[in-house]
Amino acid sequence: MRPRTEGIVMRDKVVPIRSVLIFGGAGFIGSNWAHRLLKTTDAKVHIFDNLSRRGVHHNLKWLQKAAGSSDRLQVTIGDVRDGAMVERAVSKANEIYHFAAQVAVTSSVNDPRFDFDVNIGGTFNVLEAARKSGRKPFVLFTSTNKVYGNMGSQHLALGMRRYNCSAKDAVSEMQPLDFHSPYGCSKGAADQYVRDYGRIYDLPTVVFRMSCIAGPRQFGNEDQGWVAHFLYSALEQQPITIYGDGRQVRDVLAVEDLMRAFESVRSHSNKTAGQVYNVGGGIENCTSLLELIDEIKQLTGMRLDYEFDRVRPGDQPLYVTDFSKLRHHTGWSPQVRLREVLENIYGFWKQNRELFRPAAVATRLTIPELIHAPGAAS
């Protein structure tokens, strides 16, 4: 028996209240999505996060301020590996966004068991909880372009500061899966689980295989969030390591455009349910590592010092997203250009410089402080 849907009555029709659960909701993408929901919708937002990432405590304070005195924000401090906690969190949700993950290739190589448990086991827990809830919630899972492996068969034309590319080099969903690195395996297996649960159990699931996402509230490092990492390193006068020759090309998508993509697939769920989409900035928003360093110097006047090291496992010399399937199904396309992305991150850094000082990085709110803050709950 399916549980009764909570909602409000409008013209004799019950309109379900949006009950949105965000796994990894205190992180970069999750906090941006939660904030957008709190400011532009009437949805109730439930954040489930283990608070292990840099900057998450600051993000929670930002969200609690956005929620104000309302009861629309709930916070659960938990781990997706805990199936019982996940099941309790999912029980009342009619939308689930699963962003919680182990995100670093290097960490997956050093500790593949942890990578497996979080990315595959955690995703399985989310899907099982969604299936058992009986609500058939909308489920969106963020996967990665790393599921396509290192794409070693690509023909590369070497330019002065990049590998040359054009629209014909953009990667569609027809690209064969070729997991390379434990991280690629775990995220790839998880995205196939999400896809198959949609088919077998009639859950409205969507998978985003994402390229580089960048924007404010991103505390980047060399393993994840490289655009922000490059910019912050230049501003803080910290040297970086480039793995490879620096001519590697990536497309960059503004986090604001990703939020619009979330909205698009949900509002077009009659078409998008069960689908997998490549999501990124496309050919108009691609850059090489060396070109981005040049762009940062033009924007900030700061020179970024770097050294080279060998290519890491599974690294793609050239990856540009073909997002035409998503555009065809929903009308979505990127609107924010790469220079504006950099300007937005630069603005965030200037307004929050204290967060990047060593003492601030070590500062953490205690669990009781979070639980008893306005709008929060355990």
LOGUKOL-374287 format. One line per 8 residues: number of its first residue (from 1); for each residue z, x, y negated of N, C-alpha, C. Coordinates in pm, whole numbers. Each point is the difference from the previous one (the first is absolute). Layout:
<vextis>
NUM) Z/X/Y/Z/X/Y/Z/X/Y | ...
</vextis>
This chain:
<vextis>
1) 0/84/120/0/-84/-120/0/87/-124 | -92/-22/-90/-9/82/-121/105/-45/-100 | 62/99/-71/102/-36/-97/-61/-75/-116 | 80/-87/-62/-48/-76/-114/-23/92/-119 | -110/-16/-68/-35/84/-114/76/-45/-123 | 69/95/-65/63/-29/-127/-106/-5/-108 | 21/-87/-99/-99/-6/-105/41/-97/-109 | -91/-20/-93/22/-94/-108/-105/-110/10
9) 37/-119/-44/-90/-113/9/-81/-13/-129 | -132/-2/14/-89/-19/-114/-101/-108/38 | 9/-117/-70/-92/-111/27/1/-37/148 | 119/-16/54/21/-43/138/-44/102/104 | -27/125/-45/-34/105/94/106/110/-7 | 37/52/115/97/109/4/-75/132/-15 | 31/72/-108/-60/131/-24/101/106/44 | -31/77/104/97/98/49/38/101/-108
17) 129/31/-6/46/107/-87/-42/133/61 | -56/88/-81/-39/132/51/126/81/27 | 18/32/124/111/86/42/-61/131/49 | 5/101/-85/-73/125/23/95/110/44 | -28/58/115/78/110/54/-83/128/-9 | 58/105/-58/-72/126/-19/76/111/70 | -53/47/113/58/116/66/-45/126/-75 | 97/84/-34/-30/112/-88/-13/-45/-144
25) 72/-105/-35/-18/-63/-131/57/76/-117 | 80/106/26/53/80/-111/-85/122/-29 | -105/23/79/-86/115/-20/-104/-24/-108 | -94/92/-10/-102/-4/-105/-81/-129/2 | -68/-26/110/-84/-120/8/87/-125/7 | 105/5/81/85/-117/17/66/-46/-128 | 51/93/-80/68/-39/-124/-99/-53/-102 | -119/57/-6/-102/-53/-90/-38/-143/39
33) -12/-24/131/-35/-135/47/113/-98/-26 | 122/42/28/115/-88/-24/11/-36/-148 | -19/98/-86/9/-25/-144/-107/-98/-45 | -120/17/51/-108/-92/-37/32/-143/44 | 53/-14/120/36/-133/49/111/-62/-85 | 99/79/-36/111/-51/-80/-44/-41/-140 | -97/71/-56/-41/-26/-138/-113/-102/-13 | -79/-19/105/-119/-85/-14/-1/-121/92
41) 100/-13/89/4/-113/93/143/-55/6 | 16/-109/75/133/-56/25/54/39/137 | -65/97/63/37/37/136/141/58/7 | 67/-27/113/123/70/32/-38/129/72 | 60/110/-42/-39/132/48/117/65/73 | -25/38/124/101/63/84/-47/142/32 | 75/98/-46/-32/141/24/83/51/116 | -70/63/94/64/62/117/-37/148/-3
49) 100/87/-17/-30/142/-20/120/83/45 | -27/120/54/111/86/40/42/95/-112 | -67/-9/-115/36/76/-121/-3/151/21 | -93/47/83/-5/143/32/-93/79/-92 | -84/-69/-76/-100/71/-79/49/29/-141 | -51/106/-56/34/37/-137/-42/-112/-96 | 87/-32/-95/-33/-96/-105/31/-144/33 | 37/-31/126/13/-141/38/117/-68/-70
57) 107/74/-26/115/-60/-67/-36/-39/-143 | -76/83/-65/-47/-33/-134/-92/-123/4 | -85/-7/103/-89/-115/14/79/-130/20 | 108/6/77/80/-120/24/66/-49/-129 | 49/92/-80/59/-39/-129/-105/-68/-88 | -122/51/4/-111/-58/-76/-28/-143/48 | 1/-20/130/-26/-132/56/115/-97/-28 | 121/49/8/114/-86/-29/-2/-47/-145
65) -46/87/-89/-15/-39/-140/-107/-107/-14 | -110/13/73/-108/-99/-6/46/-135/53 | 84/2/104/49/-125/60/104/-68/-89 | 71/80/-81/100/-57/-89/110/-69/77 | 43/-113/-52/111/-74/62/-47/-99/105 | -129/-2/28/-52/-93/100/41/46/140 | -23/-88/97/28/35/138/-127/33/76 | -103/44/-74/-131/21/62/-15/136/68
73) 92/92/-21/-10/133/61/114/20/98 | -35/36/123/97/35/103/-32/139/50 | 101/80/25/-18/136/49/76/17/130 | -70/43/104/64/36/127/-20/148/23 | 108/71/21/-8/143/31/-6/13/151 | -116/34/51/-19/4/144/-120/83/38 | -18/17/130/-105/87/54/-89/-84/91 | -132/18/-12/-92/-80/82/13/32/148
81) 66/108/35/21/30/142/108/-87/62 | 76/-71/-84/106/-89/47/-59/-139/17 | -39/-32/124/-69/-125/26/79/-124/-36 | 132/3/21/83/-117/-31/5/-25/-150 | 14/107/-79/1/-16/-145/-134/-52/-51 | -107/54/55/-134/-44/-38/-18/-148/30 | 45/-42/118/-16/-141/40/76/-93/-95 | 121/40/-39/76/-83/-93/-70/-9/-136
89) -56/110/-46/-66/1/-130/-126/-88/1 | -73/3/111/-128/-71/10/20/-151/16 | 115/-43/46/19/-138/44/-36/-105/-104 | 14/31/-129/-28/-100/-103/-123/34/-84 | -72/102/36/-114/44/-82/-128/-75/36 | -79/-35/-101/-135/-50/28/-108/98/-45 | 42/113/-59/-91/111/-29/73/130/28 | -67/91/69/59/130/34/-97/110/-41
97) 51/99/-73/-78/117/-40/70/121/59 | -68/68/91/63/108/76/-50/135/-53 | 84/62/-85/-31/130/-59/91/111/53 | 103/-34/76/96/99/48/-68/91/101 | 10/131/-22/-72/92/89/50/143/-17 | -28/80/101/2/145/-13/-138/38/-48 | -12/67/-115/-129/9/-68/-63/139/-3 | 66/100/54/-49/138/-15/-59/54/129
105) -122/53/-8/-63/64/117/85/116/49 | 47/83/-93/77/119/39/129/-41/72 | 67/-102/-49/123/-47/65/-29/-54/139 | -115/-66/16/-36/-53/132/-25/111/100 | -55/112/-46/-23/115/87/132/64/40 | 94/7/-95/129/63/27/91/-89/85 | -11/-132/-17/87/-91/74/-79/-125/41 | -86/13/100/-86/-112/39/79/-119/56
113) 116/22/60/79/-112/52/48/-90/-114 | 52/57/-107/44/-80/-114/-118/-76/-59 | -113/68/-14/-121/-63/-52/-40/-120/86 | 4/18/131/-33/-107/95/97/-117/-14 | 129/31/-3/101/-107/-4/-11/-84/-126 | -25/64/-114/-7/-73/-127/-132/-77/-10 | -111/70/20/-130/-61/-30/-49/-96/109 | 23/32/124/-40/-92/107/114/-95/35
121) 117/55/29/113/-85/36/40/-94/-111 | 4/49/-123/36/-84/-113/-99/-113/-22 | -128/32/11/-103/-102/-17/6/-104/111 | 24/45/122/15/-94/112/117/-95/-25 | 111/54/-52/115/-86/-30/-35/-107/-103 | -75/38/-102/-41/-95/-103/-88/-109/59 | -97/40/81/-93/-96/59/70/-95/98 | 86/55/82/73/-84/96/88/-101/-72
129) 66/46/-106/85/-91/-77/-83/-110/-64 | -119/36/-50/-89/-100/-59/-46/-101/105 | -33/49/118/-44/-90/108/112/-94/41 | 119/54/17/113/-79/50/56/-97/-104 | -30/24/-127/54/-87/-105/-59/-141/7 | -123/-11/53/-66/-130/7/-61/-46/-130 | 14/79/-107/-51/-40/-131/-145/43/-23 | -52/86/85/-133/58/-19/-16/55/-142
137) 86/93/-38/-8/54/-136/-125/85/-21 | -48/3/-122/-106/92/-39/57/142/8 | -69/91/68/48/137/19/-106/98/-49 | 37/84/-97/-90/105/-46/61/135/31 | -79/84/65/45/133/41/-86/106/-68 | 66/99/-60/-75/109/-64/-16/116/96 | -123/21/43/-37/112/86/-60/110/-88 | -79/86/56/-46/120/-70/-140/39/44
145) -70/71/-87/-130/53/38/9/111/105 | 122/46/27/19/104/102/-33/-51/140 | -14/-131/17/-38/-52/133/-142/41/37 | -77/48/-98/-138/44/27/-7/148/33 | 113/67/14/1/141/37/-52/90/-109 | -39/121/37/-45/96/-102/-147/-16/-34 | -69/-92/67/-141/-30/-29/-83/129/-4 | 20/80/103/-63/131/5/-151/-3/11
153) -59/-116/33/-145/-8/12/-70/-18/-135 | 78/-13/-108/-59/-18/-132/-86/120/-39 | -112/-29/-64/-81/107/-59/51/26/-141 | 43/122/-26/61/33/-128/-92/87/-84 | -24/-43/-123/-78/79/-96/98/60/-99 | 8/131/-3/100/70/-79/-43/13/-145 | 84/-50/-92/-22/18/-143/98/101/-56 | -3/20/-130/86/100/-63/148/-38/12
161) 33/-126/-26/140/-43/-2/28/-113/98 | -97/-39/80/19/-110/95/-108/4/108 | 26/-76/106/-106/-33/95/-76/-118/-60 | -128/17/-14/-80/-103/-65/-5/-126/86 | -2/-114/-66/-6/-125/74/-65/-107/-86 | -45/-105/66/-60/-115/-68/45/-126/73 | -48/-114/-44/41/-128/58/-28/-6/150 | -103/69/47/-33/-5/142/106/69/87
169) 85/80/-63/106/68/75/127/-84/12 | 4/-114/-68/120/-84/5/22/-55/140 | 127/-11/39/39/-34/137/34/-148/10 | -69/-70/90/27/-141/24/87/-17/123 | 35/-124/30/81/-31/117/-75/24/130 | -130/26/-7/-78/30/120/19/145/46 | 63/83/-81/27/138/39/87/1/126 | -40/75/103/80/2/124/140/54/-24
177) 97/-61/66/137/51/-3/6/131/76 | 73/96/-53/10/131/63/132/63/-42 | 110/-51/57/133/42/-44/15/152/16 | 54/62/-104/14/145/-1/132/31/-70 | 96/52/72/138/26/-42/87/-115/48 | 127/28/29/89/-109/41/6/-113/-102 | -7/34/-128/0/-103/-104/-121/-92/13 | -118/59/19/-120/-81/19/12/-89/122
185) 58/55/107/18/-79/123/95/-116/-23 | 112/25/-65/102/-105/-14/-47/-109/-95 | -61/38/-112/-49/-102/-92/-118/-76/59 | -85/73/75/-115/-65/62/42/-98/108 | 96/41/83/50/-91/103/67/-122/-63 | 74/23/-108/66/-112/-68/-102/-96/-59 | -105/52/-60/-96/-92/-62/-77/-79/106 | -16/58/119/-63/-75/108/95/-107/55
193) 128/29/6/97/-102/37/-4/-117/-97 | -4/30/-130/-3/-106/-101/-125/-85/18 | -112/67/19/-126/-72/17/6/-90/125 | 53/54/110/-1/-76/124/102/-113/-1 | 114/18/-64/94/-111/-12/-62/-116/-77 | -86/32/-94/-73/-105/-70/-87/-80/93 | -65/70/94/-90/-68/93/75/-74/110 | 96/69/62/65/-54/119/101/-109/-34
201) 72/18/-110/108/-94/-34/-31/-85/-122 | -124/6/-46/-43/-84/-110/85/21/-125 | 36/125/-27/69/33/-124/-104/39/-105 | 15/-45/-125/-95/39/-105/31/142/-50 | -50/99/73/27/139/-34/-117/63/-73 | 31/98/-85/-102/79/-70/42/146/4 | -96/89/25/25/144/-1/-79/63/-114 | 68/79/-81/-65/80/-104/1/146/44
209) -118/58/22/-9/144/23/-27/64/-136 | 104/60/-55/-2/39/-140/-33/147/-18 | -68/25/-110/-21/137/-47/118/37/-89 | -20/83/-100/110/48/-85/37/-105/-103 | 126/-44/3/53/-96/-97/85/78/-99 | -13/-29/-128/73/76/-102/38/-90/-116 | 110/35/-66/42/-77/-116/146/22/-32 | 51/-72/-101/141/12/-40/95/-33/115
217) 117/64/-3/107/-14/98/-30/76/128 | -99/86/-4/-33/83/116/65/136/-16 | 92/31/92/65/130/-1/-71/86/105 | -115/56/-37/-87/64/97/49/136/44 | -45/40/118/22/136/49/-126/45/70 | 1/121/57/-123/54/55/-44/-72/126 | 89/-78/62/-36/-74/120/-49/-140/-28 | 38/-56/-114/-35/-139/-28/7/-22/-150
225) -103/-65/-54/-3/-21/-145/-46/124/-75 | -110/60/46/-41/131/-51/-44/-5/-146 | -55/-111/-47/-42/-9/-140/121/15/-92 | 105/-78/27/123/11/-79/63/138/18 | -3/51/121/59/132/28/-69/109/-84 | -132/-3/-8/-72/98/-82/40/-12/-146 | 3/-124/-50/31/-21/-141/143/43/-33 | 97/-45/80/139/36/-25/21/152/9
233) -68/63/96/15/145/17/-50/75/-124 | -111/-46/-57/-50/62/-123/100/-19/-114 | 53/-122/-13/92/-31/-109/132/75/14 | 44/20/125/126/70/25/-21/149/22 | -126/45/-12/-37/141/16/46/55/136 | -31/-79/103/30/39/137/-130/26/74 | -14/114/67/-124/29/73/-14/-90/122 | -123/-19/44/-27/-81/119/-85/80/97
241) -12/-54/122/-88/57/102/-114/-96/26 | -121/51/0/-118/-78/36/-40/41/142 | -6/-100/88/-35/26/140/-150/-20/16 | -72/110/17/-145/-3/1/-52/70/-125 | -127/-28/-35/-61/71/-112/8/-76/-132 | 62/-119/-1/15/-77/-123/-120/-85/-36 | -107/14/77/-119/-81/-27/4/-136/73 | 107/-23/76/13/-128/71/-7/-115/-100
249) -71/-105/39/-20/-116/-88/75/-120/55 | 69/-70/-90/69/-125/32/-30/-103/-108 | 0/-125/38/-4/-105/-102/142/-47/-26 | 26/-37/-124/135/-35/-44/-1/-145/-48 | 99/-76/47/14/-140/-41/129/-18/-77 | -9/-62/-118/119/-31/-79/86/-100/74 | 132/19/-6/91/-93/68/-17/-141/-54 | -35/-14/-129/-24/-133/-56/-115/-71/71
257) -105/76/32/-113/-59/72/38/-35/143 | 88/79/59/48/-34/135/77/-131/-2 | 81/-22/-104/73/-127/-11/-99/-117/-7 | -107/16/-73/-102/-103/-9/-65/-24/136 | -15/107/78/-58/-15/134/93/-79/91 | 132/25/-11/96/-80/77/-16/-147/-34 | -6/-30/-129/-15/-139/-43/-130/-61/51 | -105/80/-1/-131/-51/41/-4/-39/147
265) 55/86/87/-8/-32/143/91/-117/35 | 111/-12/-70/87/-116/28/-66/-129/-47 | -59/1/-118/-59/-124/-53/-129/-38/72 | -59/95/73/-120/-28/79/29/14/149 | 120/-40/41/42/25/138/-87/-73/103 | -70/-103/-43/-91/-67/94/-111/93/45 | -34/100/-83/-101/99/37/62/132/47 | 113/35/-58/54/135/23/91/10/121
273) 55/-111/48/91/5/114/-68/64/120 | 68/98/59/-53/69/117/-91/117/-32 | -20/29/-129/-97/101/-40/65/135/-31 | -82/103/9/36/136/-39/-90/39/-117 | 61/57/-104/-77/38/-119/28/145/-40 | -107/72/-33/16/128/-67/21/-26/-148 | 106/58/-56/38/-28/-139/19/131/-74 | -76/15/-109/12/121/-81/-78/-14/-128
281) -1/106/-78/-65/-4/-131/-150/10/5 | -57/46/111/-145/8/12/-60/119/-71 | -131/5/2/-73/116/-51/23/23/-148 | 28/-106/-78/21/15/-144/136/59/-34 | 88/8/99/134/52/-25/35/113/96 | -98/83/31/26/111/91/9/131/-79 | 72/93/59/21/129/-64/32/103/107 | -29/124/-28/48/107/87/135/47/-51
289) 70/77/81/129/53/-42/-16/89/-123 | -102/85/2/-21/89/-114/-39/-77/-125 | -78/-104/15/-38/-82/-116/121/-71/-58 | 91/-46/85/119/-68/-50/87/98/-79 | 9/123/46/75/103/-74/-60/19/-139 | -132/2/-8/-67/11/-130/31/-121/-88 | 1/-119/61/26/-123/-75/144/-1/-53 | 92/48/80/139/6/-42/16/94/-120
297) -68/112/2/9/93/-113/-55/-63/-127 | -111/-74/12/-57/-67/-117/96/-105/-55 | 68/-72/89/89/-107/-42/130/52/-61 | 59/102/62/135/44/-38/3/133/-75 | -107/77/12/1/135/-56/74/99/86 | 45/-44/119/79/85/89/-88/53/114 | 14/127/26/-74/64/109/82/-7/128 | -64/-40/108/67/-10/129/-27/126/82
305) 104/72/36/-14/119/84/-3/-41/147 | -88/64/77/-12/-36/141/-44/119/83 | 27/-12/129/-47/97/98/-65/-77/114 | -79/70/80/-71/-66/109/66/33/134 | -11/-96/92/47/20/136/-100/-68/93 | 18/16/130/-96/-55/95/5/-153/2 | -109/-60/43/-11/-146/8/102/-54/100 | 60/-114/-32/98/-62/88/-70/-87/105
313) 69/-28/112/-62/-79/108/-46/-137/-49 | -123/-37/36/-51/-132/-31/-47/-19/-143 | 4/105/-82/-40/-16/-139/-151/-23/-9 | -38/-94/-83/-141/-34/-17/-57/74/-122 | -107/75/16/-57/68/-116/-59/-97/-102 | -44/-117/48/-62/-98/-90/34/-140/48 | 66/-77/-86/24/-140/33/-12/-84/-126 | -97/-93/3/-19/-97/-107/-12/-138/65
321) 71/-97/-56/9/-133/60/-122/-86/-33 | -53/-64/103/-94/-111/-18/82/-128/11 | 26/-64/-115/83/-121/-1/-84/-127/-7 | -128/9/38/-90/-114/-17/41/-121/85 | 63/22/116/43/-114/81/106/-80/-73 | 99/67/-58/104/-70/-75/-60/-69/-123 | -92/65/-66/-65/-62/-117/-78/-124/42 | -68/7/113/-79/-114/47/90/-118/36
329) 115/26/62/89/-108/45/84/-60/-113 | 31/79/-103/95/-46/-102/-48/14/-144 | -105/79/-23/-43/28/-137/73/114/-66 | 92/66/73/80/109/-56/-82/127/-18 | 28/73/-107/-50/136/-18/94/72/-96 | 7/132/4/90/73/-89/-38/-19/-147 | 101/-3/-86/-22/-13/-143/52/119/-79 | 97/72/54/64/111/-73/-65/131/42
337) -48/75/-96/-67/127/27/102/114/16 | -47/108/59/88/112/35/73/57/-121 | -68/17/-112/65/56/-118/117/-89/-44 | -19/-131/6/107/-93/-38/116/8/98 | -29/21/128/106/18/99/88/118/-38 | -63/111/-33/74/120/-41/81/-27/-126 | -59/-68/-96/71/-31/-125/122/-87/27 | -12/-95/94/112/-88/32/114/76/67
345) -34/92/91/104/81/65/65/93/-103 | -81/57/-88/52/88/-105/97/-77/-90 | -35/-123/-34/88/-83/-81/132/-29/69 | -6/-26/133/122/-24/76/89/124/-2 | -59/116/16/76/126/-2/67/20/-136 | -73/-24/-107/56/21/-134/117/-94/-29 | -7/-122/54/106/-98/-23/119/19/93 | -17/78/106/105/14/102/21/146/40
353) -4/89/-97/8/143/31/129/36/71 | 107/-74/-30/128/33/63/-4/-16/151 | -91/-84/50/-9/-22/145/-57/120/74 | -63/90/-74/-67/112/63/80/129/-11 | 118/-8/-62/87/117/-6/72/15/133 | 27/125/43/63/21/132/128/-79/19 | 85/-9/-103/126/-73/14/-25/-147/23 | -105/-55/-65/-30/-142/13/-52/-32/140
361) -78/92/56/-55/-21/134/112/-15/102 | 110/75/-22/111/-4/95/91/-121/-20 | -15/-71/-114/87/-113/-29/-40/-122/82 | 97/-67/59/-27/-120/79/106/-106/-31 | -42/-125/-5/97/-108/-3/60/-16/138 | 124/-41/7/61/-26/129/-45/-136/51 | 15/-22/129/-38/-128/58/80/-115/-61 | 132/12/-21/71/-112/-64/-53/-33/-138
369) -40/103/-78/-55/-27/-133/-125/-86/10 | -84/29/98/-125/-76/15/29/-141/49 | 88/-13/96/26/-131/57/62/-94/-103 | 85/54/-87/71/-84/-95/-70/-9/-135 | -116/64/-13/-76/-14/-124/-55/-142/-10 | -22/-51/-123/-54/-136/-15/-133/-14/73 | -17/-107/74/-126/-29/67/-16/74/131 | 99/74/46/-12/75/124/90/-58/108
377) -43/21/124/82/-45/112/-24/90/118 | 96/10/88/-18/82/120/-58/-85/112
</vextis>
